[in-house]
């Protein structure tokens, strides 16, 4: 029996080998498959079926082809081990069975078969032999679709003979006892392992297609509410079920088992084969992923064999299910109606890839024909810009930044039988992302489709279930939060909708998710309106509530409390604001947003401080990033070509920036913007200094008063009050916006995101501008407390380690360690004051909203500081933990000490007040909800010690970036770590910084510098920076730059958008962190692997602030140094390759004659390169193709 996890782990290694082989063949225009791929891509791009770059599209095809080979050989191995092809014929003639392996002596028999095959086909290789096995499988009526010769890539993407040999050898590996490592023998013909293969074999496919298996218990629950009543209502004859995003077929397999059993009960005398045929005739599915459909077909075929009592595929007719490969959302040829309006040979949706066979299943997507429609559609947003635009044309729900779950929801109802004039309506059931409930794109779905405004596609929601609190592998707090929806395609027949509302999430990962507390309550009490359990509440909601966006599916009194807060409001934030929303978005933060030091070194002055959402915390903004700002003082876009320093920084990304997509699918340039401008800059919001910025994605509400001169990133939207509003009026707003009450209210309407999602107070939310604008405001607002907190936050920032070091470094007086100790004491005091004042503010706001009658704030003066762990809710939490009624990581996570008794050091009046708060929390359900960790400020600031260490390290690194360190009388020069340490021994500021960092009087400067610079350096050469896949992407960027230069010279050229990088493209994680997806230089230093100094083993570095000219000169000076140390030509090749990489930049930016050379730097370096190439007898292409030897790590292989 197969070990699924071991098989999956081993096959991932084979997948990499197949991908490497097929990628080479895809780029070979003399290879028939490679040539066909290029033609297919060109046509798909021309017909707007894809907007991907060639590299991205090709990589997807290579991945699909590699997986096809693995999946197809897996099918063959399963058939071999379970004798499913014994007695097979091909072209009417018996054929030898056994192509790869098998238990016992079968490998020997396979070798005999192979010998005979090669005797008859002497020019063939083992790839042809594998294809012979596939041909036998395809020759069986029940196996034809499993390795379809017309569409499966194993017939066209021909792997090399060596790779085919290696693939066969992989399947033949044995354990020490001689048994096969991967033996598929199974008397029950269990195929669940194929589901795991589908989901986890290819990381690329998993991300591209959002592959995720539906848990069995969820599938069963959905079929209980759809297929079971459909059978009762419509009967079995002619019943039709479809999953239009069928994946590996979980819903379809479950449906077949039920249908087969129903036929057993309905017609006990039916022949088993006929029973299976009738059950299979009801099964329909479509998926865009070819190997997913292949796996679903195989699993259904094997299930049909078992149910019919057959033991072989030979002689068994086709099962009768209809599963098609294609894009369900573009199913014109598959039968979707004329609302799509883009049929025809030249239409995008009329184009079919070679792997798609949906045309052969005409009518499979015809609307209104299915009695049951089920699914677990992909939750991702469409990344391909062409497909994104096509879906928008086809679906009303594909609005804004939509997720694919929205158009699929519309599609599922379209496919169902429409109930009218006494006819029954089809049943629809799905588990899907709940993002539409609260994110803006869902407004169209809820207020158009669910509200009944789509006359042609009526929807009767019958049940809405908040399933987001249940532990499900790959879902919810292990992935995307979910909701389960049931409905019928008809006008609503009831004024209410059954709803299961979430109260409390599962505590974390469970061994048996099907028996998890949330799922157990949800599934067992779904039919019991009025049930109010520990984890869920079951109610019948007024349907009208579900026709308004956003939805809130919270139980346990949360809905009532939300309404009470709203009822107490006099107005909303949006009503008293000029605007709430994004001020700017660059569309490419990697290019525009950079550390301030990364711009100053290049003399770029067109920049502004930028506010990022993740740096807005606890009443303050803590960040030193800046944004490139190509605008004049009146916020008009500048021609960056007239700002040389800025132009040089932005030019490499011009094609990428020019093709940034705006809303509606048009590019930035098509919308009339300059290529260098932001995607959006609302200048009116920047003209008025005062703003309230907030973190859009966070665990809690963080609103901060800003006093001007900053640019706000899309992650930090702003609130602009009416013109003329002063600072106090802004602070009044912060009084409620930063309260626990508003935190609670926002979490009822905001979309859950991620974070440590199995812990309620660590789960992040998307606090979007629409919901912020809806925040209810009480009639009275207070300013004193927020004014204190705002002032304290500014004080706290002024004595952070980074601020203290900046002040001290500018005028170094006094012992630095003592300065830092004094600052630490003050920092902790200020934080304790802020915790106290925030706690008072929370209780103050409860009264403003009428949630408590008495004023429970402190009026005394004997205390104004408390520490974490001393707030009323924390004391109550600690007591429940001590009593065994609750478990929490709150105290450990926040570095606080749980206390169950009120501190004796507190004054009596404050002790009495906190006791009153605790008593009220025990007696008042609403206060008990509000005073929970998920709504109370966490004060999760980076600790002083960590801040101190990071600030000292940054200060030392800043000293190391002194340009004079990287120059000598001859010009720019590299330095070893030891050389740097020697140069810095006379720097008293650096020595004092090192003493504070190491907490020693005489620190080893070499060790200090050597410990810091490696993680801040990126190699000079692409071959060192990237893995092979990354190098390939870099070459694509080089081609784009070459085309841009031709464009600059006046030539009219078409320039493709270059591919973006991923973390896996970089040789080290530190390189990825420095460069990011667009390879933007943000590091401090340049690394020179392989470059040495005599008697000095420390790394050799350059400065990342060098121009291309200085980089080239330093590298050119280094080559003779290495020659003098005995480096041979092989060691010099990468250094010369580095100069070759710099040549185009030198020709572009440094072609003017310089007096010191009597020539241009470009011509000087080209002469140097020519000299070394001639001596080494190599070409530029040859040195460019150089790659370092791969570092290999092996393990003991099975025989």
Secondary structure by P-SEA (a helix, b strand, c coil): ccaaaaaaaaaaaaaaaaaaaaaaaaaccccaaaaaaaaaaaaaaaaccccccaaaaaaaaaaaaaaaaaaaaaaaaaaaaaccccccccccbbbbccccccccaaaaaaaaaaaaaaaacccccaaaaaaaaaaaaaacccccccccccccccccccccaaaaaaaaaaaacccccccccccccccccccaaaaaaaccccaaaaaacccccccaaaaaaaaaacaaaaaaacccccbbbbcccccccaaaaaaaaaaaaaaaaacccccaaaaaaaaaaacccccccaaaaaaaaaaaaaaaaaaaccccccccccccbbbbbccccccccccccccccccccccccccccccccccccccccccccccbbbbcccccccccaaaaaaaaaccccccccccaaaaaaaaaaaacccccccbbbbbbbbbccccccccccccccccccccccccccccccccccccccccccccccccbbbbbbbbccccccccbbbbbbbccccccccccccccaaaaaaaacccccccccccbbbbbccccccccccccccccaaaaaaaaaaaaccccccccccccccccccccccccccccccccccccccccbbbbcccccccccccccccccccccccccccccccaaaaaacccaaaaaaaccccccccccccccccccccccaaaaaaccbbbbbbccccbbbbbbbcccccccccbbbbbccccccaaaaaaaacccccaaaaaaaaacbbbbbccccccccbbbbccaaaaaacccccccccaaaaaaaaaaaaaaaacaaaaaaaaaacccccaaaaaaaaaaaaaaaaaaaaaaaaaaaaaaaaaaccccccccccccccccccccccaaaaaaaaaaaaccccccccccccbbbbccccccccaaaaaaaaaaaaaaaccaaaaaaaccccccccccccaaaaaaaaaaaaaaaaaacccccccccccccccaaaaaaaacccaaaaaaaaaaacccccaaaaaaaaccccccccccccccccaaaaaaaaaaaaaaaaaaaaaabbbbbbcbbbbbcccccccaaaaaaccccccccccccccccccccccccbbbbbccccaaaaaaaaaaaaaaaaaaccccccaaaaaaaaaaaaaaaaaccccccccccccaaaaaaaaaaaaaaaacccaaaaaacccccccccccccc
